[in-house]
Amino acid sequence: MAGVLVVDGGGSLRCAILGGNPVVQAQNNGWAGIVVNGCIRDVDEINGCDIGVRALASHPMKANKKGMGEKHVPITIAGTRISDGEWLYADTDGILISQTELSV
């Protein structure tokens, strides 16, 4: 089972909270995807990767890092709670979250 990183940037569109380098690292570690509730940058580099990345928008300016964040904690994005261990399915139309693996 490949993992998915979910980053809660609070829906901010002020700067990018994820760029190409961590996406390449995630790809090299065998992750399935990354979901960002905020902006990303290095879009051409990310699109060239073999990993699914979904974000609200792109922005050329990177964020100032303010700590490491938290791992394995539930978050709520657009009124939907996402918890560790849930299954995320994504395409260009959106993201589906399930408590169990679905047959697709």
DRENBA-689229 format. One line per 2 residues: number of its first residue (from 0); their letters; for each residue x, z, y of N, C-alpha, C, O. Coordinates in nm, 2 decimals. Last residue first. Example, Ala and Ser with C-alpha at 12.3 -4.5 7.8 and 13.67 -1.06 7.14 Angstrom:
BEGIN
1 = sa = 1.28 0.71 -0.22 1.37 0.71 -0.11 1.29 0.79 0.00 1.34 0.80 0.11 ~ 1.32 0.78 -0.57 1.23 0.78 -0.45 1.32 0.78 -0.33 1.42 0.85 -0.33
***
This chain:
BEGIN
103 = vs = -1.18 -0.76 -0.05 -1.20 -0.87 0.04 -1.14 -1.00 -0.02 -1.14 -1.10 0.04 ~ -1.30 -0.45 -0.11 -1.27 -0.58 -0.18 -1.29 -0.69 -0.09 -1.40 -0.72 -0.05
101 = le = -1.15 -0.18 0.07 -1.26 -0.27 0.05 -1.21 -0.39 -0.03 -1.09 -0.43 -0.03 ~ -1.08 0.17 0.04 -1.03 0.03 0.03 -1.15 -0.06 0.00 -1.23 -0.03 -0.08
99 = tq = -1.25 0.39 0.27 -1.20 0.35 0.13 -1.16 0.20 0.14 -1.19 0.13 0.23 ~ -1.31 0.42 0.53 -1.25 0.54 0.46 -1.20 0.50 0.32 -1.12 0.58 0.26
97 = si = -1.23 0.16 0.75 -1.30 0.21 0.64 -1.23 0.33 0.58 -1.11 0.34 0.58 ~ -1.26 -0.05 1.03 -1.20 0.07 0.98 -1.29 0.12 0.87 -1.41 0.13 0.88
95 = li = -1.18 -0.36 1.16 -1.27 -0.29 1.09 -1.20 -0.17 1.03 -1.09 -0.18 0.98 ~ -1.13 -0.55 1.46 -1.07 -0.45 1.36 -1.19 -0.38 1.30 -1.28 -0.33 1.36
93 = gd = -1.15 -0.90 1.56 -1.16 -0.75 1.58 -1.10 -0.67 1.46 -1.03 -0.73 1.38 ~ -1.09 -1.17 1.55 -1.22 -1.12 1.61 -1.23 -0.97 1.63 -1.32 -0.93 1.70
91 = td = -0.86 -1.21 1.42 -0.86 -1.24 1.56 -0.99 -1.20 1.63 -1.00 -1.20 1.75 ~ -0.86 -0.92 1.21 -0.84 -1.06 1.23 -0.85 -1.09 1.38 -0.85 -0.99 1.46
89 = ay = -0.80 -0.64 1.00 -0.80 -0.70 1.13 -0.79 -0.85 1.12 -0.73 -0.90 1.03 ~ -0.87 -0.32 0.87 -0.87 -0.47 0.84 -0.89 -0.54 0.97 -0.98 -0.51 1.05
87 = lw = -0.75 -0.01 0.76 -0.78 -0.10 0.87 -0.77 -0.25 0.83 -0.67 -0.28 0.76 ~ -0.84 0.28 0.60 -0.80 0.15 0.58 -0.84 0.07 0.70 -0.96 0.08 0.75
85 = eg = -0.71 0.62 0.64 -0.81 0.52 0.64 -0.76 0.38 0.63 -0.64 0.36 0.66 ~ -0.49 0.78 0.66 -0.54 0.75 0.53 -0.65 0.65 0.52 -0.69 0.61 0.42
83 = ds = -0.57 0.94 0.96 -0.47 0.91 0.86 -0.53 0.89 0.73 -0.62 0.96 0.68 ~ -0.85 0.81 1.14 -0.78 0.92 1.08 -0.67 0.86 0.98 -0.69 0.75 0.93
81 = ir = -1.02 0.72 1.43 -0.93 0.67 1.32 -0.85 0.79 1.27 -0.78 0.85 1.35 ~ -1.34 0.69 1.58 -1.23 0.78 1.53 -1.15 0.72 1.42 -1.21 0.66 1.33
79 = tg = -1.45 0.51 1.85 -1.43 0.51 1.70 -1.31 0.60 1.66 -1.20 0.58 1.71 ~ -1.45 0.50 2.12 -1.56 0.57 2.06 -1.55 0.57 1.91 -1.64 0.63 1.84
77 = ai = -1.21 0.36 2.18 -1.34 0.30 2.21 -1.46 0.37 2.13 -1.55 0.30 2.08 ~ -1.05 0.57 1.96 -1.03 0.45 2.04 -1.17 0.38 2.06 -1.23 0.35 1.96
75 = ti = -0.92 0.87 1.88 -1.04 0.80 1.90 -1.02 0.69 2.00 -0.96 0.71 2.11 ~ -0.72 0.99 1.61 -0.74 0.95 1.74 -0.87 0.88 1.76 -0.93 0.84 1.66
73 = pv = -0.57 1.24 1.40 -0.68 1.16 1.43 -0.68 1.12 1.58 -0.65 1.20 1.66 ~ -0.22 1.23 1.31 -0.33 1.30 1.38 -0.44 1.20 1.41 -0.42 1.08 1.43
71 = hk = 0.03 1.13 1.22 -0.07 1.18 1.13 -0.18 1.26 1.19 -0.23 1.36 1.13 ~ 0.24 1.23 1.50 0.22 1.15 1.38 0.10 1.22 1.29 0.09 1.34 1.29
69 = eg = 0.28 1.19 1.85 0.24 1.27 1.73 0.22 1.18 1.62 0.18 1.06 1.63 ~ 0.56 1.14 2.08 0.42 1.13 2.04 0.40 1.22 1.91 0.48 1.30 1.88
67 = mg = 0.81 1.16 2.19 0.80 1.09 2.06 0.65 1.07 2.02 0.63 0.99 1.93 ~ 0.85 1.11 2.55 0.85 1.18 2.42 0.82 1.10 2.30 0.80 0.98 2.31
65 = kk = 0.80 0.90 2.73 0.78 1.04 2.76 0.76 1.12 2.64 0.67 1.20 2.62 ~ 0.94 0.61 2.86 0.92 0.69 2.75 0.91 0.83 2.79 0.98 0.89 2.87
63 = na = 0.78 0.39 3.07 0.88 0.49 3.07 0.85 0.58 2.95 0.74 0.63 2.94 ~ 0.71 0.06 2.95 0.67 0.19 2.99 0.79 0.28 2.99 0.89 0.25 2.93
61 = km = 0.79 -0.27 3.08 0.79 -0.17 2.97 0.76 -0.03 3.03 0.78 -0.01 3.15 ~ 0.61 -0.55 3.20 0.68 -0.43 3.23 0.67 -0.33 3.12 0.56 -0.30 3.07
59 = ph = 0.44 -0.76 3.12 0.59 -0.78 3.11 0.67 -0.65 3.14 0.79 -0.64 3.10 ~ 0.18 -0.73 2.89 0.23 -0.70 3.02 0.38 -0.70 3.02 0.44 -0.66 2.92
57 = sa = -0.12 -0.82 2.71 0.02 -0.82 2.73 0.06 -0.79 2.87 -0.02 -0.81 2.96 ~ -0.39 -0.63 2.56 -0.33 -0.73 2.65 -0.18 -0.73 2.64 -0.12 -0.65 2.57
55 = la = -0.46 -0.47 2.34 -0.56 -0.51 2.44 -0.52 -0.62 2.53 -0.60 -0.71 2.57 ~ -0.35 -0.58 2.02 -0.34 -0.50 2.14 -0.45 -0.55 2.24 -0.51 -0.65 2.22
53 = rv = -0.22 -0.62 1.69 -0.34 -0.63 1.78 -0.32 -0.54 1.90 -0.29 -0.42 1.88 ~ -0.02 -0.78 1.46 -0.02 -0.69 1.57 -0.14 -0.72 1.66 -0.17 -0.84 1.69
51 = gi = 0.10 -0.82 1.13 -0.02 -0.83 1.22 -0.01 -0.73 1.33 0.02 -0.61 1.31 ~ 0.40 -0.99 1.06 0.33 -0.86 1.06 0.21 -0.88 1.16 0.23 -0.94 1.27
49 = dc = 0.63 -1.16 1.08 0.53 -1.17 0.97 0.46 -1.03 0.95 0.47 -0.97 0.85 ~ 0.68 -1.29 1.42 0.70 -1.19 1.31 0.59 -1.21 1.20 0.48 -1.25 1.23
47 = gn = 0.62 -1.44 1.63 0.71 -1.50 1.53 0.73 -1.41 1.41 0.80 -1.45 1.31 ~ 0.48 -1.27 1.79 0.40 -1.38 1.72 0.49 -1.45 1.61 0.43 -1.50 1.52
45 = ie = 0.70 -1.13 1.90 0.60 -1.06 1.81 0.52 -1.17 1.73 0.50 -1.15 1.61 ~ 0.81 -1.32 2.06 0.89 -1.26 1.95 0.80 -1.20 1.85 0.82 -1.22 1.73
43 = dv = 0.60 -1.36 2.24 0.65 -1.48 2.16 0.73 -1.42 2.04 0.72 -1.48 1.93 ~ 0.57 -1.10 2.36 0.46 -1.16 2.27 0.51 -1.28 2.19 0.47 -1.29 2.07
41 = dr = 0.69 -0.90 2.49 0.77 -0.98 2.40 0.67 -1.05 2.30 0.70 -1.05 2.18 ~ 0.45 -0.62 2.50 0.53 -0.73 2.56 0.61 -0.80 2.46 0.59 -0.77 2.34
39 = ic = 0.12 -0.48 2.51 0.25 -0.51 2.44 0.32 -0.61 2.53 0.27 -0.67 2.62 ~ -0.11 -0.22 2.61 -0.05 -0.35 2.62 0.08 -0.36 2.54 0.14 -0.25 2.51
37 = gn = -0.36 -0.04 2.42 -0.28 -0.06 2.54 -0.22 -0.20 2.53 -0.27 -0.29 2.46 ~ -0.37 0.05 2.14 -0.48 0.07 2.24 -0.41 0.07 2.38 -0.40 0.18 2.44
35 = vv = -0.25 -0.14 1.89 -0.21 -0.07 2.01 -0.33 -0.07 2.10 -0.39 -0.17 2.14 ~ -0.16 -0.16 1.55 -0.27 -0.16 1.64 -0.24 -0.08 1.77 -0.20 0.04 1.75
33 = ig = 0.03 -0.33 1.32 0.03 -0.24 1.43 -0.09 -0.26 1.52 -0.12 -0.38 1.55 ~ 0.08 -0.38 0.96 0.04 -0.41 1.10 0.06 -0.30 1.19 0.09 -0.19 1.16
31 = aw = 0.22 -0.33 0.72 0.12 -0.44 0.72 0.08 -0.48 0.87 0.05 -0.59 0.90 ~ 0.57 -0.28 0.67 0.44 -0.24 0.72 0.35 -0.36 0.73 0.39 -0.48 0.74
29 = gn = 0.84 -0.33 0.58 0.73 -0.36 0.50 0.59 -0.32 0.54 0.49 -0.31 0.46 ~ 1.05 -0.29 0.75 1.01 -0.18 0.66 0.89 -0.20 0.57 0.85 -0.11 0.50
27 = nq = 1.05 -0.53 0.89 1.16 -0.51 0.80 1.13 -0.39 0.70 1.19 -0.39 0.59 ~ 0.82 -0.47 1.05 0.82 -0.58 0.96 0.92 -0.56 0.85 0.90 -0.58 0.73
25 = aq = 0.93 -0.26 1.21 0.81 -0.24 1.12 0.80 -0.34 1.01 0.77 -0.32 0.90 ~ 1.13 -0.40 1.34 1.16 -0.29 1.25 1.05 -0.26 1.16 1.07 -0.23 1.04
23 = vv = 0.97 -0.58 1.49 1.07 -0.63 1.39 1.11 -0.52 1.29 1.12 -0.55 1.17 ~ 0.84 -0.39 1.65 0.77 -0.47 1.56 0.85 -0.53 1.45 0.82 -0.53 1.33
21 = pn = 1.05 -0.27 1.80 0.98 -0.19 1.70 0.90 -0.27 1.60 0.88 -0.23 1.49 ~ 1.12 -0.52 1.95 1.21 -0.45 1.86 1.14 -0.36 1.76 1.17 -0.37 1.64
19 = gg = 0.90 -0.61 2.12 0.94 -0.68 2.00 1.03 -0.60 1.90 1.01 -0.62 1.78 ~ 0.71 -0.32 2.23 0.78 -0.45 2.25 0.82 -0.51 2.11 0.78 -0.46 2.01
17 = li = 0.47 -0.12 2.38 0.53 -0.16 2.26 0.59 -0.30 2.28 0.52 -0.39 2.34 ~ 0.34 -0.07 2.61 0.39 0.05 2.54 0.46 0.01 2.41 0.51 0.10 2.33
15 = ac = 0.35 -0.22 2.93 0.35 -0.24 2.78 0.41 -0.11 2.72 0.51 -0.06 2.76 ~ 0.12 -0.11 3.19 0.25 -0.15 3.14 0.24 -0.16 2.99 0.15 -0.12 2.93
13 = rl = -0.15 -0.08 3.26 -0.05 -0.08 3.36 0.09 -0.12 3.32 0.17 -0.17 3.40 ~ -0.37 -0.06 3.10 -0.32 -0.19 3.12 -0.21 -0.20 3.22 -0.17 -0.31 3.27
11 = sg = -0.46 0.19 2.86 -0.40 0.15 2.99 -0.35 0.01 2.99 -0.30 -0.04 2.89 ~ -0.58 0.30 2.64 -0.64 0.18 2.70 -0.58 0.14 2.83 -0.64 0.05 2.90
9 = gg = -0.42 0.50 2.54 -0.53 0.54 2.63 -0.60 0.42 2.70 -0.68 0.44 2.79 ~ -0.26 0.42 2.35 -0.21 0.42 2.49 -0.31 0.45 2.59 -0.30 0.42 2.71
7 = dv = -0.21 0.50 2.04 -0.31 0.52 2.14 -0.25 0.53 2.28 -0.19 0.63 2.31 ~ -0.13 0.30 1.77 -0.07 0.36 1.89 -0.18 0.38 2.00 -0.24 0.27 2.04
5 = vl = -0.09 0.30 1.43 -0.19 0.29 1.54 -0.14 0.37 1.66 -0.11 0.49 1.64 ~ 0.06 0.12 1.18 0.08 0.21 1.29 -0.03 0.19 1.39 -0.05 0.08 1.43
3 = vg = 0.00 0.10 0.84 -0.04 0.04 0.97 -0.01 0.15 1.07 -0.05 0.27 1.06 ~ 0.17 0.03 0.52 0.11 0.11 0.63 0.08 0.03 0.76 0.13 -0.08 0.78
1 = am = 0.08 -0.10 0.21 0.16 -0.11 0.33 0.09 -0.03 0.44 -0.03 -0.03 0.45 ~ 0.08 0.00 -0.12 0.00 0.00 0.00 0.09 0.00 0.12 0.17 0.09 0.14
***
